[in-house]
Amino acid sequence: MNIREAIQARHSVRQFLDQPIGEAEAEKLQKIIKLCNEESALHFQLVQNDPECFNTFLAHYGKFRNANHYIAVIGHKRIKDLDETAGYFGQRIVLEAQMLGLNTCWVAGTYGKGKCKAEVLDGEKLVCVIAVGYGENDGVPHKSKPMEKLCTVPKADMPAWFKNGMLAAVLAPTALNQQRFRIEMDGDHAVISAQKFPMAKIDMGIVRYNFEAASGHKCLYKNAGI
Ligand SMILES: Cc1cc2nc3c(=O)[nH]c(=O)nc-3n(C[C@H](O)[C@H](O)[C@H](O)COP(=O)(O)O)c2cc1C
């Protein structure tokens, strides 16, 4: 599976098999996490075999089952654009997990924040977690806004790279499936902005990563409007 196929195949999965992550897969996950931590200065951590973090009323209500492994998304509060950076690098890990045959779900609300076993150092913030494991199912495609609502460039005027990027952006996970972002074309790159909304910055980083991975072109982050 290549990265474009991973973008297509990824859907949020909340019910997992009661099964440890394979040794080889865990090792590869740790490798990409280490790489992302080095590049971003974030503090992603893989926590395995911990049923407690998702053993809460909200998690059960949210239909999570056997969510025993997760990636804690953590970073120092002084990191510029912490939430956006967390989304960008977190999505890189999510797509890598998909390519390893694992399923994932970004989770900012329906887990036990206080029960998370990851190490949060002084000055750091636990942004959210990403449940990871072998799904009972592969999830289902989300309902999506039409591309015209997410971008003002008419489809007929889109170069192939931009169209590929937009198709991947539309498939990206966003909190509550809000998709409150806009992507415009600016020469040979794209520019993304988002409406003010809780978790909009994490979403924007996620969408930006999907766009860049599929298009091979930069998608810059426009701070204005947030
Ligand atoms: C930043 C962020 C936070 C999220 N938080 C939760 C959550 O707390 N609980 C949950 O069940 N799903 C959560 N999700 C998953 C979204 O509901 C899901 O990505 C969206 O509905 C689109 O569906 P898809 O991921 O299957 O494409 C979150 C997603 C993102 C990007």
The ligand as an SDF file (V2000), in Angstrom:
LIG
                    3D

 31 33  0  0  0  0  0  0  0  0999 V2000
   -8.6680   16.4760   15.9830 C   0  0  0  0  0  0  0  0  0  0  0  0
   -9.6610   15.3440   15.9830 C   0  0  0  0  0  0  0  0  0  0  0  0
  -10.3100   14.9830   17.1460 C   0  0  0  0  0  0  0  0  0  0  0  0
  -11.2220   13.9180   17.1710 C   0  0  0  0  0  0  0  0  0  0  0  0
  -11.8040   13.5370   18.3600 N   0  0  0  0  0  0  0  0  0  0  0  0
  -12.6320   12.4720   18.3740 C   0  0  0  0  0  0  0  0  0  0  0  0
  -13.2010   12.0390   19.6160 C   0  0  0  0  0  0  0  0  0  0  0  0
  -12.9870   12.6220   20.6670 O   0  0  0  0  0  0  0  0  0  0  0  0
  -14.0020   10.9330   19.6000 N   0  0  0  0  0  0  0  0  0  0  0  0
  -14.2630   10.2410   18.4430 C   0  0  0  0  0  0  0  0  0  0  0  0
  -14.9840    9.2440   18.5130 O   0  0  0  0  0  0  0  0  0  0  0  0
  -13.7470   10.6410   17.2580 N   0  0  0  0  0  0  0  0  0  0  0  0
  -12.9430   11.7290   17.1920 C   0  0  0  0  0  0  0  0  0  0  0  0
  -12.3820   12.1290   15.9950 N   0  0  0  0  0  0  0  0  0  0  0  0
  -12.6730   11.3780   14.7670 C   0  0  0  0  0  0  0  0  0  0  0  0
  -13.6220   12.1380   13.8390 C   0  0  0  0  0  0  0  0  0  0  0  0
  -14.9330   12.0410   14.3350 O   0  0  0  0  0  0  0  0  0  0  0  0
  -13.5090   11.5620   12.4200 C   0  0  0  0  0  0  0  0  0  0  0  0
  -12.1960   11.7490   11.9610 O   0  0  0  0  0  0  0  0  0  0  0  0
  -14.4660   12.2320   11.4500 C   0  0  0  0  0  0  0  0  0  0  0  0
  -15.7940   11.9290   11.7820 O   0  0  0  0  0  0  0  0  0  0  0  0
  -14.2010   11.7900   10.0060 C   0  0  0  0  0  0  0  0  0  0  0  0
  -14.3090   10.4130    9.8680 O   0  0  0  0  0  0  0  0  0  0  0  0
  -13.0980    9.5210    9.3420 P   0  0  0  0  0  0  0  0  0  0  0  0
  -11.9330    9.7270   10.2670 O   0  0  0  0  0  0  0  0  0  0  0  0
  -13.6290    8.1240    9.3690 O   0  0  0  0  0  0  0  0  0  0  0  0
  -12.7510    9.9630    7.9500 O   0  0  0  0  0  0  0  0  0  0  0  0
  -11.5080   13.2050   15.9530 C   0  0  0  0  0  0  0  0  0  0  0  0
  -10.8530   13.5940   14.7820 C   0  0  0  0  0  0  0  0  0  0  0  0
   -9.9390   14.6360   14.7780 C   0  0  0  0  0  0  0  0  0  0  0  0
   -9.2420   14.9980   13.5130 C   0  0  0  0  0  0  0  0  0  0  0  0
  1  2  1  0
  2  3  1  0
  2 30  2  0
  3  4  2  0
  4  5  1  0
  4 28  1  0
  5  6  2  0
  6  7  1  0
  6 13  1  0
  7  8  2  0
  7  9  1  0
  9 10  1  0
 10 11  2  0
 10 12  1  0
 12 13  2  0
 13 14  1  0
 14 15  1  0
 14 28  1  0
 15 16  1  0
 16 17  1  0
 16 18  1  0
 18 19  1  0
 18 20  1  0
 20 21  1  0
 20 22  1  0
 22 23  1  0
 23 24  1  0
 24 25  2  0
 24 26  1  0
 24 27  1  0
 28 29  2  0
 29 30  1  0
 30 31  1  0
M  END
$$$$
